[in-house]
């Protein structure tokens, strides 16, 4: 009887414990699945894996592959180039981009040639955007914005560099503003069009915010570059209602100046031949024409205030979260980059470049062409479209995705370039705000860079575009020469080597008897553009020198001492093990022992 009662009590105590254990396990499993679904699954969906990815795109060489140099201190991207067999191939002009992101070794403005080789780069600690070639007073300049970036806005200045890579102009907004990163556009009138973000008090009740709140008002300014004089200023809040935005108001914005509501988000400014302005308001899904005299709105394309009849069944006006609206007056053409999304959680939609014909008097819009990345990617920010020539070829920079693509006028892909692993584009590990093609002649004021390793010399010249070969020259070995070194010494021409890529590797020939030499940069006509500092071949070390080398002795003694210490330690462990016999081996020297009572029994 007692056993039956005891068994029942045992079961009664065990079954509630078992039920509670299963409840805990079930709750943990549900919680784990919830966390996995809401935090892990969205990240997994951002990967873009498909069957035709190369090892490069799968990230086998890193999210942003780069190469280093012997003679140059920085690294440049390793690109993957794909050319269509039936096309004209990649445009052979230089590529201008500003790689940045967690997987970029040294962010900053960069020029690359059509083969993906570095031409020039400048490592900037602050953020750099919108790098391109522009003309001012008939001369080519490299222009870019540099400054601090907060969210998707900037506070900095615009820079203009001449052909020697010397900063000639630094442009700032007129007034107590910081220059925004989105636009620096030099006009044929030698003026600059720039954008500004200004935190301003406003009534946000129309979008669900407070009656007295903060918004990022968007300004454009036209500035005379030579004098710094303000020519024109326009403010978005004076012409568009805040309720026309597509940006959702959240409780975390609008209450303080530092978290102002970004309702308009201007990202490009252009002018037509009559002098009127064309702007892109990303968060309004709208492109607008603005009077140069009054600032009034002349027309709007897209968004809630669209005025155009779409003759392409909605394809010409259904763009959203767009960038880089540009006017091409000769044929009433508007180009823009249609992001189609501005957050990873947005519904899947392919980004595209667009070419739209506008009949402004009739308010009619027709889509002439659109351009998609071969992998149909979704670019949530940045991007641009550039018409390359009169044939209608187009370059599309994919902004948040580390790629740019070249298309024929009818939309056929001719060239596709990746400078980051495409399977991870959605993570933004490598980005470039805009990407351009253009002509450029660079004549740096620095000397060429060179380094000697063994019997090999490595030489490069950051930014020098006219170098075609390197001439090896040595000093005073008795041979006749009419060439003189900077010091007036006779210089002998040893050999000439073709320039290969950014850094040329030259194996020093046997006939170079003198350990001192230099390398001269030559253009296509054989003119000397610059010379390196004197270089010296590394002296060959004899066997006796290697034996007497103190460093070798120190390393050898350290290795012997380490080996002896390891042998001694193992020997000590083995002796301890043997001394313990069959007893279980313990790391601690303390062992449990029996305690004998006074009556002789042990406990």
Secondary structure in CASP SS format (residue, H / E / C, confidence):
PFRMAT SS
TARGET T0000
AUTHOR 0000-0000-0000
METHOD secondary structure of the structure
MODEL  1
X C 1.00
X H 1.00
X H 1.00
X H 1.00
X H 1.00
X H 1.00
X H 1.00
X H 1.00
X H 1.00
X H 1.00
X H 1.00
X H 1.00
X H 1.00
X H 1.00
X H 1.00
X H 1.00
X H 1.00
X H 1.00
X H 1.00
X H 1.00
X H 1.00
X H 1.00
X H 1.00
X H 1.00
X H 1.00
X H 1.00
X H 1.00
X H 1.00
X H 1.00
X H 1.00
X H 1.00
X H 1.00
X H 1.00
X H 1.00
X H 1.00
X H 1.00
X H 1.00
X H 1.00
X H 1.00
X H 1.00
X H 1.00
X H 1.00
X H 1.00
X H 1.00
X H 1.00
X C 1.00
X C 1.00
X C 1.00
X C 1.00
X C 1.00
X C 1.00
X C 1.00
X C 1.00
X C 1.00
X C 1.00
X C 1.00
X C 1.00
X C 1.00
X C 1.00
X C 1.00
X C 1.00
X C 1.00
X C 1.00
X C 1.00
X C 1.00
X E 1.00
X E 1.00
X C 1.00
X C 1.00
X C 1.00
X C 1.00
X C 1.00
X C 1.00
X C 1.00
X C 1.00
X E 1.00
X E 1.00
X C 1.00
X C 1.00
X E 1.00
X E 1.00
X E 1.00
X E 1.00
X C 1.00
X C 1.00
X C 1.00
X C 1.00
X C 1.00
X C 1.00
X C 1.00
X C 1.00
X C 1.00
X C 1.00
X E 1.00
X E 1.00
X E 1.00
X E 1.00
X C 1.00
X C 1.00
X E 1.00
X C 1.00
X C 1.00
X C 1.00
X C 1.00
X C 1.00
X C 1.00
X C 1.00
X C 1.00
X C 1.00
X E 1.00
X E 1.00
X E 1.00
X C 1.00
X C 1.00
X C 1.00
X C 1.00
X C 1.00
X E 1.00
X E 1.00
X E 1.00
X E 1.00
X C 1.00
X C 1.00
X C 1.00
X C 1.00
X C 1.00
X E 1.00
X E 1.00
X E 1.00
X E 1.00
X E 1.00
X E 1.00
X E 1.00
X E 1.00
X E 1.00
X E 1.00
X C 1.00
X C 1.00
X E 1.00
X E 1.00
X E 1.00
X E 1.00
X E 1.00
X E 1.00
X E 1.00
X E 1.00
X E 1.00
X E 1.00
X E 1.00
X E 1.00
X C 1.00
X C 1.00
X E 1.00
X E 1.00
X E 1.00
X E 1.00
X E 1.00
X E 1.00
X E 1.00
X E 1.00
X E 1.00
X C 1.00
X C 1.00
X C 1.00
X C 1.00
X C 1.00
X E 1.00
X E 1.00
X E 1.00
X E 1.00
X E 1.00
X C 1.00
X C 1.00
X C 1.00
X C 1.00
X C 1.00
X C 1.00
X C 1.00
X E 1.00
X C 1.00
X C 1.00
X C 1.00
X C 1.00
X E 1.00
X E 1.00
X E 1.00
X C 1.00
X C 1.00
X C 1.00
X C 1.00
X E 1.00
X E 1.00
X E 1.00
X E 1.00
X E 1.00
X E 1.00
X E 1.00
X E 1.00
X E 1.00
X E 1.00
X E 1.00
X E 1.00
X C 1.00
X C 1.00
X H 1.00
X H 1.00
X H 1.00
X C 1.00
X C 1.00
X C 1.00
X C 1.00
X C 1.00
X E 1.00
X E 1.00
X E 1.00
X E 1.00
X E 1.00
X E 1.00
X E 1.00
X E 1.00
X E 1.00
X E 1.00
X E 1.00
X E 1.00
X C 1.00
X C 1.00
X C 1.00
X C 1.00
X C 1.00
X E 1.00
X E 1.00
X E 1.00
X E 1.00
X E 1.00
X E 1.00
X H 1.00
X H 1.00
X H 1.00
X C 1.00
X C 1.00
X C 1.00
X H 1.00
X H 1.00
X H 1.00
X C 1.00
X C 1.00
X C 1.00
X C 1.00
X C 1.00
X C 1.00
X C 1.00
X C 1.00
X C 1.00
X C 1.00
X C 1.00
X C 1.00
X H 1.00
X H 1.00
X H 1.00
X C 1.00
X E 1.00
X C 1.00
X C 1.00
X C 1.00
X C 1.00
X E 1.00
X E 1.00
X E 1.00
X E 1.00
X E 1.00
X E 1.00
X C 1.00
X C 1.00
X C 1.00
X C 1.00
X C 1.00
X E 1.00
X E 1.00
X E 1.00
X E 1.00
X E 1.00
X H 1.00
X H 1.00
X H 1.00
X C 1.00
X E 1.00
X E 1.00
X E 1.00
X E 1.00
X E 1.00
X C 1.00
X C 1.00
X C 1.00
X C 1.00
X C 1.00
X C 1.00
X E 1.00
X E 1.00
X E 1.00
X E 1.00
X E 1.00
X C 1.00
X C 1.00
X C 1.00
X C 1.00
X C 1.00
X C 1.00
X C 1.00
X E 1.00
X E 1.00
X C 1.00
X C 1.00
X C 1.00
X C 1.00
X C 1.00
X C 1.00
X C 1.00
X C 1.00
X C 1.00
X C 1.00
X C 1.00
X C 1.00
X E 1.00
X E 1.00
X E 1.00
X E 1.00
X E 1.00
X E 1.00
X H 1.00
X H 1.00
X H 1.00
X C 1.00
X E 1.00
X E 1.00
X E 1.00
X E 1.00
X E 1.00
X E 1.00
X C 1.00
X C 1.00
X C 1.00
X C 1.00
X C 1.00
X C 1.00
X C 1.00
X C 1.00
X C 1.00
X C 1.00
X C 1.00
X C 1.00
X C 1.00
X E 1.00
X E 1.00
X E 1.00
X E 1.00
X E 1.00
X E 1.00
X E 1.00
X E 1.00
X C 1.00
X C 1.00
X C 1.00
X C 1.00
X E 1.00
X E 1.00
X E 1.00
X E 1.00
X E 1.00
X E 1.00
X E 1.00
X E 1.00
X C 1.00
X C 1.00
X C 1.00
X C 1.00
X C 1.00
X C 1.00
X C 1.00
X C 1.00
X C 1.00
X C 1.00
X C 1.00
X C 1.00
X E 1.00
X E 1.00
X E 1.00
X E 1.00
X C 1.00
X C 1.00
X C 1.00
X C 1.00
X C 1.00
X C 1.00
X E 1.00
X E 1.00
X E 1.00
X E 1.00
X C 1.00
X C 1.00
X C 1.00
X C 1.00
X C 1.00
X E 1.00
X E 1.00
X E 1.00
X E 1.00
X E 1.00
X C 1.00
X C 1.00
X C 1.00
X C 1.00
X C 1.00
X E 1.00
X E 1.00
X E 1.00
X E 1.00
X E 1.00
X E 1.00
X C 1.00
X C 1.00
X C 1.00
X H 1.00
X H 1.00
X H 1.00
X H 1.00
X H 1.00
X H 1.00
X C 1.00
X C 1.00
X C 1.00
X E 1.00
X C 1.00
X C 1.00
X C 1.00
X C 1.00
X E 1.00
X E 1.00
X E 1.00
X C 1.00
X C 1.00
X C 1.00
X C 1.00
X C 1.00
X C 1.00
X C 1.00
X C 1.00
X C 1.00
X C 1.00
X E 1.00
X E 1.00
X E 1.00
X E 1.00
X E 1.00
X C 1.00
X C 1.00
X E 1.00
X E 1.00
X E 1.00
X E 1.00
X E 1.00
X C 1.00
X C 1.00
X C 1.00
X C 1.00
X C 1.00
X C 1.00
X C 1.00
X C 1.00
X E 1.00
X E 1.00
X E 1.00
X E 1.00
X E 1.00
X E 1.00
X E 1.00
X C 1.00
X C 1.00
X C 1.00
X C 1.00
X C 1.00
X C 1.00
X C 1.00
X E 1.00
X E 1.00
X C 1.00
X C 1.00
X C 1.00
X C 1.00
X C 1.00
X E 1.00
X E 1.00
X E 1.00
X E 1.00
X E 1.00
X E 1.00
X E 1.00
X E 1.00
X E 1.00
X C 1.00
X C 1.00
X C 1.00
X C 1.00
X C 1.00
X E 1.00
X E 1.00
X E 1.00
X E 1.00
X C 1.00
X C 1.00
X C 1.00
X C 1.00
X C 1.00
X C 1.00
X C 1.00
X C 1.00
X E 1.00
X E 1.00
X E 1.00
X E 1.00
X E 1.00
X E 1.00
X E 1.00
X C 1.00
X C 1.00
X C 1.00
X C 1.00
X C 1.00
X E 1.00
X E 1.00
X E 1.00
X E 1.00
X C 1.00
X C 1.00
X C 1.00
X E 1.00
X E 1.00
X C 1.00
X C 1.00
X C 1.00
X C 1.00
X C 1.00
X C 1.00
X H 1.00
X H 1.00
X H 1.00
X H 1.00
X H 1.00
X H 1.00
X C 1.00
X H 1.00
X H 1.00
X H 1.00
X H 1.00
X H 1.00
X H 1.00
X H 1.00
X H 1.00
X H 1.00
X H 1.00
X H 1.00
X H 1.00
X H 1.00
X H 1.00
X H 1.00
X H 1.00
X H 1.00
X H 1.00
X H 1.00
X H 1.00
X H 1.00
X H 1.00
X H 1.00
X H 1.00
X H 1.00
X H 1.00
X H 1.00
X H 1.00
X H 1.00
X H 1.00
X C 1.00
X C 1.00
X C 1.00
X C 1.00
X C 1.00
X C 1.00
X C 1.00
X C 1.00
X C 1.00
X C 1.00
X C 1.00
X C 1.00
X C 1.00
X C 1.00
X C 1.00
X C 1.00
X E 1.00
X C 1.00
X C 1.00
X C 1.00
X C 1.00
X C 1.00
X E 1.00
X C 1.00
END
